[in-house]
Structures are given as structure tokens and as C-alpha cells.
Amino acid sequence: MRNKTFVTVVFASFAWNLYLVGGVILGAPYALDRAAGGQFEVFPTYLRILYILNFALVAYQVVIFTRFSYGLAVKPKWIVKAFVILGALGILANAASRSANERWNVIPALIITFAFYRILKSDTKRTEITA
């Protein structure tokens, strides 16, 4: 990616997601009204376990995006499409939240989803050019 400002904003969005997901895993008070619908006073164990998986997924997204931003190949190629679909679902889930603070999470989710959409489109263009 050539636009360093956009790349910085994407990494800031990843940082926010990791901070928030980590807060759920640790049961931090700041995350209570910003995650899981803002409905819990204490996060249950099953939710913390799900958020460990979510943390791993976001960390993997960071790895994939970093590889792309350095011009390295993204493999497997289907993973970018999966990240776009998961991102769209995340946007919808955050937008539909009962918690006003959680609805703000739409912004970083939108930024990250748009970044993977750009990667998806750039890979499509590369494939069309070489074909």
C-alpha cells in the first residue's frame, strides 16, 4: 500500500480492536460497555474463551495486512475474502448493538474491512493483468 496515512489508520484500528478484545479476555471494566452488547457486569468464561479466539483472528489479520503493506504475497488468497465477509458481519453486529459505546466500534471495523477489500481488489487486478 502506498498511502502511509491509510496504513497508519488501519494499524490504529487493529490496535483498538486488540485493546478491546484483550479487555474482554481480562475482564477489564473499560470493555464492559464496549463489547458483547454492553450487557454484562462481568464477562462470563465462555465469552472470554470466544474472545481469545477473536484475539487470535485479529492478530492473524494484522500479520496478513502487514505482509501486504510490505508488498509480500498474501497466502492463502481466500483468506482476504473471508476477512472482508467477517468484517461486514462485524460492522453489522456493532451497528446493531444496544450499547452506544459499542456502536462506535463500527468505525475501526469499517476501516479494517475497507483495507481488506482494497487488498482483494488489488489482487484481482494483478490476476487480470497476468492472465
N, C-alpha and C positions, 0 to 999 in steps of 0.2 A: 504494500500500500504506500502510495506516495504522500498522502496527506497526513503529516505528523500530528496535526491538531486532532484529527478524527481518531487516529490510533491512540492518542493520549486519552481522549474521552472514552474510548472503548475500554481501555485498561482501567480507567477510573470506575467505570460501570462494573467491571469484573471485581474490582476491589470492594465496591459497595456490596455486591452480591455475596462475596466470600465473608465479609464482615457480618452481614446479616445472618447468613446461614450458620456461620460459626457461633453467633449469639444464640441461635436456637439450640444448637448442639450443647452449648454450655449452660443454657437456661438463663441467659443474661436478661436483666429487666428491660433494657432498651429494645429488645427484639419482641417483647410480648405483644405490643400493638402494631408491629410492623410485619408480622409473619403469621401464617396459618389462620388468616381471617381475624386476627386480633381477639380471638375468643377465649384464650387460655390465660389463667393467672399463673399457672406453672405448666411448662410443656411436658406432656406425657412421654414416657420412654419410647413407645412405638414411633412417635413423631420425631424424636431426636435421632432414632436409628434411620428413619427415612431421610432426614436432613444430612446425615453422614453420607448417604448415597448421593444426595443432591450436591454436597460439597465436592465429592469426587468428580461428579459430572461437570461442575463449573470449573474445577481445576483442569480437567481434560479440555474444556473449551478454551481455556487460557493457553494451553500448550498448542492446540491446533491453530488458534489465531496468531500466536507468536510465530509459529513456523511460517504461516502465510505472510505475515508482515515482514519477515526476513527474506521472502522470495523462495522459500523452500516448498517442495511439493506437499500437498495435503493428501494423506492416505489413511484410511480408505476414503474414496471420493464420496461415497454415500453418506458419510457422517455429517458433512456440511448441510446436506438437505435435511437430515434428521434434526440438526441443531436449529434450522430455520422453522421446522414444524413445531419442535418443542418450545422455541421462543414465542411463536404465535400463540400457542396454548398458554404459556406463562403470562403473556400480555393480557389475554382474556381473563385468566384467573385473577390476576392482580386488579384489573379494572372492575371486576365484579365483586371485589371484597367488601365486606361490611365495615372494615376498618379504613378510615380516611387516610391514616398514615401508610397503610399497606398499598393503597391505590397509587401513592407516589412512586412505588416500585415499578410502575409501568414505564417510567422514563428510562431507567437503565436497561430494562428488559427490551424496550424498543430499540435502543442504541445497539445492543449486542445482536439482536435479531437482524437489524439492518446490516450490520457488519458481516454476518454470515451470509446474508442474501447477496451482498456485493461480492463475496468470495465465490458463491455459487454462480453468479452471473459471469464473473471473470473467468472461471474455469470453463464455463460453457463457450465463451468467446474463444478461448485458447483451443478448445477441442474443434470448433468450427473452422478456425484458421488452419490447423494442421491437417484436417480431413480433406 
